[in-house]
Amino acid sequence: MILFEENLNEGFLEFGIEIPVLASRAVKTFEFLKSHQILGPQIDRWHIAKIDEQISKADLLRVHSNRYVEKLYSAGLEQEIIRTFELIDEQGNYYRYNPDNATLPLSRMFDRTVTTVASTVQCCRLALDHNFCFAFRGGMHHGQKDFGKGFCMLNDIVVAIRKLQAEQLIRSVWVIDTDAHKGDGTAALTRGDSTIATLSIHMGKGWPLDEEKFDHAGNLNPSFIDSDIDIPMARGEDHLYVARLQEGLSKLESFPEPDLAVVVAGVDPFEKDELPSTSDLKLSLEQLKERDRLVYRFLKERGIPAAFVMAGGYGENSWKVYAQFLEWALLDALEINGG
């Protein structure tokens, strides 16, 4: 199943934010699938056209602190958005941000973020019902308990898991994170919880691991909290990526088999990604095809429902990675000839 509401824009540019998250990564992927010779005529079998899940403050408070959630619903929201998206530099100047170019007020970014959380919850429900779902949003894996970070105001992954656990629909979950950046928020928010096992394959250096490990008071930066399985990749190790991921997935089997897996399917390891902080990973389209099929098959062979969310992908070429995977995965999931 694909969860995609066509009238919801996914880009940042309409807020005056000049980070290359483009609506085209979802729109072009969907157009490719809709015009597909085999999948197009069967769109009613795989497309869910509306995000109808509702998210409350109580849902957010299972994961984020009361102080932080209240700030997001207050006059302090815009300042929190500016901090989370790093829109002002150390000299106090706008950075990757030109409010004169905005067509929407910055505060609307929070509305979109809550809709993203709703999308991830709904994607998880659909995965439980259909074994596979891909949501054309989500993957805000840097969101922490007390603050937003790295373009992630909330952590939709953990909010979704906690909501479904509270409803007693699931007990245990695996989170498999293949975004270029470490899934630091998810690791911190689930540390010590035996019901959630986290795997993150990411750049071994660079953001967020180029920050100070401890603050002036000696407190650990939560970005350095370990996932259950961390697979740091050094620059130039791209040829080892798929094999390392396969080893990591095999280690997941030492954890109890889950009721659900959430796959943070970032495509920013792509060699044509346009975000400078992803430059230590340069995977080809073919390597990313191997990566995505590996994760999909690993979960399918074990009968584990899989909810995939988009996560990072920057620039004009991101959609190609999603499209090549989803063409193959939908044909397989729907058991259509050609899968």
Buried (B, 14 or more C-beta within 10 A) or exposed (E): BBBBBBEBBBBBBBBBBBBBBBBBBBBBBBBBBBEBEBBEEBBEEBBBEEBEBEBEEEBBBEBBBEEBBEBBEEEEBEEBBBBBBBBBEEEEEBBBBEEEEBEBEBEEBBEBBBBBBBBBBBBBBBBBEBBBBBBBBBBBBBBBBEBBBBBBBBBBBBBBBBBBBEEEEBEBBBBBBBBBBBBBBBBBBBBEBEBBBBBBBBBBEBBBBEEEEEEEEEEEBBBBBEBBBBBBBEEEBBEEBBEBBBEBBEEBEEBEEBBBBBBBBBBBBBBBBBBEBBEBBBBEBEBBBBBBBBBBEBBBEBEBBBBBBBBBBBBEBBBBBBBBBBBBBBBBBBEBEEB
